[in-house]
Amino acid sequence: MKDWLIELKESALKEIKNIKSLEELESWRIKYLGRKSELIKFSEKLKNFPPEERKNLGMIFNAVKEELEKIYQSKRDELLEEKVNFDFYHPGKSFNLTSLLFVKSSIAGAFFITSK
């Protein structure tokens, strides 16, 4: 059973490396940390083991679950982090002043027509 927990952790780690969106991450969380996940099913079976083995498997189970939760949280933070590709010191694009003057004159003309 110890080997099964380690294999589960390794497969979860392999899967999470390929995740590119929050939707994929949520389905990963449900698969590995959700209420009906294999990990939770294992915790329910844990009571059937002898006390000494239950203690060892419980420690491994808790370590695996904590590690998966930390990895989930870090991946979630990474996906939520907005990457700003804006350089504040780089000059911006110039705009055409004639188009601005055209808009300004159009607005002034509209006010002139409505004021009569």
Secondary structure as UniProt FT lines:
FT   HELIX           2..17
FT   HELIX           22..33
FT   TURN            35..36
FT   HELIX           38..45
FT   HELIX           46..48
FT   HELIX           51..80
FT   TURN            88..89
FT   HELIX           97..115
//
